[in-house]
Amino acid sequence: MITIKDVARAAQVSIATVSRVLNAYPHVRPEVRERVQKAIAELGYSPNRLATSFRTQQSRVVGVFLRQQRTPFSSALAYAVESAIFEAGYRALLCSTDGDPDREETYVESMIELRAEGVVIRPTGSAARTARHVARLREAGISIVFADMKPPMTQVSAVVCDNYSGGYEGMRHLLGLGHRKIGIIAGSRAQAGGAKGNGNVGSERMRGIMRASQDLAEGVELFFSGPFDEATLEEGARQAEYIFDSYPDVTALFGTTDVLAIGAMQTAHRRGMAVPDEISILGYDGIMESGITFPSLSTVRQPIHEMGTLAAQTLLHHIRNPQASAQQIVLENSVLVRNSTGPVSETR
């Protein structure tokens, strides 16, 4: 078996230097790094990461818990987190919980077994279960940062966007264009929590939407989609059909995700409705796909990449400084006006 000593001997460096190269430490001279990497390749050396983590208590592994990696938002967030983690010399393990607290718990146990140093978590909908999972990780000495959702406890750091102001500003945009009969496509939990302000992403957006409709104009009517759990293109299309059939006087739709809004736009096209002349459509997230629809989708844009990068950097800070105080970082959204929203037609 080829060992790290063999690599050090072949590269004519110390074992410590080989270790620094293997762990991607930045302060290694380029010519030395190249010599070590050449020796590793020629000898076919493969480090035993698990054994190393047991000796040093540093696995340089970070878990990234997301609800659904297949959504454009989650993919963009995961890419930002993983890129920042990798650049710092750590490796990210992406874990899709699918919103299932049992699945989240399984990944928590896996992180403990692997001696992960930290976890970036976008939790499931069960605040009580998530609180227990966070306690379990912290007991194991694993640093934690929440992304996109506020933690159910104050002693854990989080990087989130201001979803209340995003919903509010999205409505300001539509109301400023003269729209007063507006369809809202939002999931069941968002609608149920909108009046209560229970803190989850959808509910905060709904709370901002409802507040703006009361503050900014007279005679505003909001027409809500039917109940659904998952924000998909198909659901957005289905709920747009429901709103158009049930409330034919609507002049605008506000989807609480871009995916829902894009699905609604597909329904408008199928029904021969001109966007935005007959119906304005606004989304929320600012995913890359929102810029390639026809017409391009106006959206409340979240700084997704910045949120993921800051979450990773905050986690690394806690890994390196275990006694550091928790941070609550709140990022602002902005309304990106494109071609899917316009003034109310004079004939409506």
N, C-alpha and C positions, 0 to 999 in steps of 0.2 A: 504494500500500500504506500502510495506517495504521500508524504507528510509535508507540513509547512516548513519543516527544517530542510527538506530536500529542495524546496523552492528557494529558500533563502540562500542555500549553498550555491545553487545554480546561478542565481542572480547576483551573487556576491554582495548581499545586503544582510541586515539583521532580520531576525524573526519579527521584531516589532514593526519594521518597515513593510514587510510582506502583509502583516495584519492591517496596517494603515491603508495599503492599497486595496486589500480585499473589502474593507469597510468604507471605501470611497472618501477617506479623509482628504480635505483639499490641500493641505500643506505637505505635499510630496513633489519633489522636483520632477518635471515631465520626463526627463531622460531616465530617471530611476523608476518611475511608474511604468514606463514602456519596457524596461528591462525585466521587471517583475512579471508584468503581464505576458511577456514573451516566454519566460520560464514556466509560468503556469500552463500556457498553451502547449508547449513542447513536452512537458511532463504529464499533461493530462490530469493536473491536480484539481480535485473538487473538495472544497472545505465542508466539514461536517458542521453545519450551522446550528443544529440542535444541541450537539455536544458543547459547542462554543458558548451558546446561550446559558447552559447550565453552569459553566465555569465562571463566566463573567457577569451573569445576570443581565446581559444586554443582548437581546435577540435581534434588535434593529428591525423589528416587524411591527407594523401598525395595522389594525383592522379598520375597515371602512364599512359601516352598516348603513345600507340604503333600503328603502322600501321596495322600489322597483327599478332595477338597473336598465330595463328596456325602454323607459320613457326618455324623451329627449332632455327634459330637465335633469333627471337623475344621472344620465350619461354625461352631461356637461359638468355637473357638480363633481362626479366621481373623477373625471379627467383632471379637473383642477386640483383636487386633493391629491391624487396619485402623483401628478407631475411635481408638486411641491415636496411631497414626501420623498420621491425618488432623488430629486436634486440635493436633498439633505443627507443622502446616504442611507436612507431607510427603504424598506420594501412594504408595499401596501397589499393587503389581502382584501379583496372586494367581496362583501357578504350581502346577498339580497334577502331581506327578511320577509318580503311580500306582505308587510303589515301584520304579520303573525307573531304575537308575543312568545309562543312556544318555540318558534323558529329562531327568534332573537335570543332566547335563553340558551338554545343549543350553540349558537355562535359565541355567546358569552363564555360558555364552558370551554369552547375550542380556543379562544384567546388566552384563557388562563393556562390551559395545557401547553400551548405554544410559547408561553412566557412573552406574549406581546407586550410592548412597552406603552402602547396607547391605543385608543379607539376614537375615531370620529363617528358620531352616531346621528342619524336622522331617524328618530324613534318610531315605534308603532303607535297605534292610537290608544293603547292602554297605559295611562300615566302611572298607575299603581305598579304594574308589572315592570315598566321601564325603571321606576325608582328603585325597585329591588335589584334589577340587573345592574344599575349603576353602583349601588352599594356593594354588590358582589365584586365588580371589577375593581373598585377602589380598595376593598379589603385585600385584593391580590396585588396592590401596588401599581395598578394600571391607570395611566392618566386618561382623562376623558374630556372631549369637547363636543358639544351639540352643534349641528349645522342645520339651518333652515327652520328649526323649531326651538322654542325656549324650553329649557329643562324644567322639570317639576320641582327642582330644589335650587336654592340660591348659591350653593357652594360649588357649582359646576359651571365652567365657562361655556359660552355660546356665541356663535356668529350667525345672525339672522338678518332678514330684511324687514322693513316696517310695512307689514301687509295692510294694516289699517289705513295708513296714508296712501298706499298704492290703490286700494279700492276707492278711497275718497277722491284722489286725483284723476282716476279713470272716469269716475262719474262727472267730475268737473269738466273734463274734455267733452263728453257727450252732451251734457247740459248746455255747455257753451256753444254747441252747434245747433241748439234749438230743440233737441230731442226731449220729449216729455213722457212718451209711452215707450218704456224700455224693458225688454225681456232679459232676464238674468238666468244664465245657465250655471248652476252650482249644485254640488252634490248634497246628499241628505244631511251629512254631519255639518257641512258649512251652513246650510239653511237653518238647521236646528240651533246651532251655536251662535248665529249672527246676532241675535237679540241679547244673548247672555254674555258674549265676549269671553268664551272659555279658553282663549289663548291659542288654539290651533290655527294653522295657516289659513284654511278656507274660511273659518269663522271670522277671523280678523279682517279678511278681505270683504266679507259680507257686511260686517259691522261698519266699515268705512263707506261702502256703497250706500247703505241705508241712511247713515248719518248725512252724507252729502246730498242725498235726495231730499232731505228735510231742510238742510241749511241753505242750499244754493239757488233754489228756484221754487216757484209756486206751481201747483197743479201737476206735480210729477206722479206718475203711476208706474209701479214696478210689477212685472208679471214674471212669476217664477216657474222654472222648469219642474218637471215631475221628479220623484225620488230616484236616485241612483247612487252607487257606491264608488265606482271607478271612473276616472276621467279618461275617456278614450275618444278616438275619432268617431267611432260608431255611435257612442253615446251622445256626443255633441251633435251629430247629424240627426239622431232620433229625437233629442230634446228640442232642436230647432223646429222639426216637423210639428211637435206638440204645441209649441208656442205659436207658430204661424197659424195652425188650425184653430187653436183656442182663443187667440188674441190677435185677430187680423189687423188691428190698428197699430201694432208696434212699428216703430220707425228705426229702432236700433236694438242690437243684441250685445250683451256684455258677457263673454265667457270667462269664468274665473281661472281658466288656464288657456294657453294658446292652443293646445290640442283640442279642447272643446270648441273653441272659436273657429278653428280650421274645419272641424266637422260640420259646424253650423254653416260655414261658407259653402261647403259642398252641397248641402241641402238647398241653400239659396240658388245656387247654379242649376241644380236639377229642376227647380220650380220656375226657372226663367226669371228670377228676380235679380235686377241689376244692383251690384254692390259698387259704390255706396249710394247710388241715386235713389233706389227704392228702399234699401235696408243697409244701415251702417252696422259694421261688426267690429268689436273691440276684443282683444285677447289680453292675456296676462302671463308673463314670464320673460318674454323676449328671447325665446329659443331660436336657434339658427334657422329652423324651418319656417319661422314666421316671415322671413324676408323673401321667400321664394314662392309664396302662394300667388294666385292671380285673382284679384289685385293683391299687392303686398299688404300684410296684416298690420294695422295699427295695434299697439300693445303697450301695456304697462311693463316696462323692461326692468327686470331684476339684474343686478350685477352678479350673475351666477359664478363667473370665473373668479371674481374678487372674493366672493363669499367662500368658495372652496379653498382658495389659496390662503385666506386669512384663518380659516378653520385649521388647516394643516400647520400653519406657522404658530398659531396659538397652542396647538397640541404639542409641537416640538418644544415650545417654551416651557410647558409644564413638565415634559419629560426631563428636560435639562435642569429645571428648577422646581423640584417636587413641592416645595413650600410656598410657591407663588400663589397670590390671591386670584380668585376667579375673576374673569373678565366677561362683561356682557357687551358685545359689539353689535350695534344696530346700523345697518346700511340703508341708504335711501334709494327708492325706486324713481323712475322717471317715465313720463308718457312719451312714447315714440310714435309720432304721427306719421302714418304712411297713407296708403290709398284706399283702405277699406272703410274709412269713416269720412263723412262729409255732412254738410248742412241738411236739415230736413227739407225735403222737396216741397215746393209750394202746393203741390196737389195732394199732399198727405195731411 
